[in-house]
Amino acid sequence: MVLATGTGPSNEGGPDSGANRTSQAYHDLRALILSGQYEPDSRLTESELTTQLQVSRGTIRSVLARLAQEGYVTAEANRSARTRSFSVDEAIEILETRAVLEAALAAKAAERATDADIAAMTETCKRMWDWQKPGGREEYWNLNRRFHEQVKRAARQSTLTRFVDSLLYPLVMQQYRDADREKPRTDSVREHEAILAAIVTHNPEAASAAMRHHLSSARRALLLKFTPSAD
């Protein structure tokens, strides 16, 4: 898949255009990684990425260096990189941290959400029910992410948001979610509705508790799937 058009590696201009192209290539490759385009531990080579993103090798090196610094990839010899792969312990730590931070964001959302924020979250929850069916997992997954983004926006707390966004939890969820599950988890919509109800009533403590419960369910599902049985 080639993302850029009309911009070949040999056409890079002055400093400003080069900086813009590097920034765009960074956002394009980051979006591909977060979307699940690459499997965990996939090798990314300069030659393939220059063709895919239509930028120079120098630009790709800068992009990969930034992504490695932020934890999306691990650098390798021969000017290549691999997408991150998380151990079970790493995944659990990330999900535990996410639960703490997003619970705080939910509490802030309960304090600060506007009528427009609440209307948007309400609509998302309604649409979740439409996809609570076999074959609805991918669209439900998109709506789930949308709801959490809406909570973050409603919280209007930029520091907490930056910490949450740095956790790489979308990569963890992609790596460990059950690929064979056709239907979303049964209680998931009700958990989102409980978060929403607490935000609607402007109850920070209830919103925090509801978010913790919801996110701990995802962590428990990972533990159940990947921790060896005791018997």
VENQUIPE-V260636 format. One line per field, one symbol per residue. phi: phi as a letter, one per 30 degrees, with the letter a starting at -180 (. if undefined). burial: 1 if it has 24 or more other ideal C-beta (glycine too) atoms within 12 Angstrom, else 0. Layout:
phi: ???
burial: ???
//
This chain:
phi: .cccbibdedcdcdeddddddddddddddddddddiecdeiddcceddddddchbdddddddddddddddjdbcdbdihbabddbcdedddddddddedddddddddddddcdcddeddddddddddeddcdaeicddddeddedddddddddddhbddedddddddidddddddcddddddceeeddddddddddeddedhcddddddddedddddddddddddcdeddc
burial: 001100101001000000001101110111011100010101110100110111110011111100110111111000001111110001110111111111111111111110001101110110010011000110011011101111111110100110011011111111111000000110011011111111110101011111111111111011000000000
//
